C-alpha cells in the first residue's frame, strides 16, 4: 500500500471514530455574532472573552504599524527581526505580569514548546498536571526530560512524585495551566508553588485562559493568589484579541530562554503590527473590570440554566462551561442541532479531552447582550431531549 493510500485509510479511521474535524468558514469580524456560510449566528465558543478582537483601537494600531513599520519583520528575532514594537511590548507585558522581563512568541503553543525545551533536558525532570494543555505536554516530550504526571490539581500527589524522583534530576520543573481550558476550573497555584519551592523546582504557569478575566486588573490566577511563578506564560489571542504570546520572569531566566528556545530562535519574528495591536489592547484589558463582571455573570447564568435543564455542567466560577455529553457522535449531533437554532457551540472530542468525556464547550463574551444569553438558553432547552 502506497503512502497516500495509507493516509487515506487513516483518515477513514478518524471518520469512523467520529474524530475527523472540518473547520467552519467564518466571515467578517469575531464578535458575539458571526457569519457562518452567510448566516448570522450567536457565537458561544470563542476565546475572544472580552470582545476585543474586533475593537477599532486594535485595528487602527495594526494598520498604522503596517504602514510605518511594514507588514512583516523580515527575520528571526536574533537576526534582524527584533523591532521597536517588540521591545516595547515586552517591557509592557513584563510590567503587567509583575516581572523583570518578558519575551514575545508567535503563539502560545510556540511559547510553551520552546520554553520547556529550553529550561530542561536530558538528566532533568518535569512534573505536569494530568490535564495540562497539549502545548505543555508536547514541550515536555520535546525536552527529553524525564516526565512525571501528577493527578489533576493534586498538590499532594505532586509532592509525592517530587519526593520520589527529584533527587536524581539535575533540574526540575513543575507545570500547570492556571485555568484549565476544557474544564473551566482553576489550579491550586499557591499550593503547587509551595511544593515546588520545597523541592527546589521551578514553577511554570500557563495563564492563557485566565489573563484578562481573572485576578486584579485581569492579571490572572497567580496574581489573585498573590504568588509569582518562576515563569508565567500568557497568550495574546484570547482576552487580548490579537495573536502571539509572552513568557515573563526574572531577567536571567528570560535571557536564557531567548537564547535556547528553538521555537523563538528559529522562527521569524511576529509582525510589528501584532505587537502594536497587543500594546493597544493592554490598557483596555487592565481597565475592563465592568466587562469582566459582565462576562462572569453571563457564565453563571448559563451554568445555572443548563443545570436546571438537566445538562451535566461541572461546578466552576470562570467563563468556561463544559457541558459533558460523553459520546462523540451525540456531542456533534447536539452541536449541529444548536447551530440549526442559531447558536454555535463547538463539540470537543478526544484527543483534546479524555476518551468518554466529549463535551460542548461554552464560552460567553463580555460583549454578548442579555438577549443573546436568552436565545442560547432557549436553544439548549429545545435540544435537551436529544442528550
C-alpha angles and dihedrals in degrees: 000000000000124000095256091051091050090054092047089053091049090049090052089053089054090050092050091050092051091243102113110115126208116187117227118232111245119198126200129003127340109254144125087295123039138180116246113183088340095308121116114229138166110262114219101162107061126115089218087110100168094035094242098132091090097033110137094225091059093047092048092051091050094048094048091048092049090053095045103032103025135252095275140031095230101220147016118296095257093051113045100311100098108098134175091266092059094049092048094047092048092052091048095049092046088056091046091052092044094240136122097243145011138192128210121226130186093245142357089252091055091046095055094039094051099038096053092044090051097049102044137028144145109351093026132095134223125200113203134183112249092240100042119141118275091250091061091046092049091046089056092050094047092049092062089219119140107273125218121179119207123202115272111286091344111140092175091058089048089053091051093051093047091049089052101043111018096085096067097044123091093210129008129202127192116206133196142155110235094214114023108229098213099040105033094225127126127235121243089247096169092055092044091050091051092051092047092051092049089060098038091249126147118243122218120186124189106211094179098131098030101054111099093016111053133041132026111327087356092292094143143245096308092056090047089053094044097240133125115211120209089245126022119191120198130178125217098202097076122046091002091057097219129081139265132047144244134223115209133192145104117337094248092051094048092046090053092049090047090059101038110032105104093200087058102038096047101038128089108251118260112265112270088238089066091053091048091050090050090051089052090051096051099077090042090056094045091052097042100103092127091049091049091052092049092048093052091044090056089050094050091049093050093046093052094045096048092049089052088053089056100257118141106244115165118229115263138136103226139091093264117090119183114198103202115220104156106206119079097220094046091049093054092044090056091047090053092046091052091049089054086058093051100262121112114208115158121224116234118211139171136323087037088055130020120279113279095021102089110155149172109251114211121194117172122199130227087241095061113110124225090255090057089058090046090054093047092051090049091049092053090048090055094053097039092104090059094066 
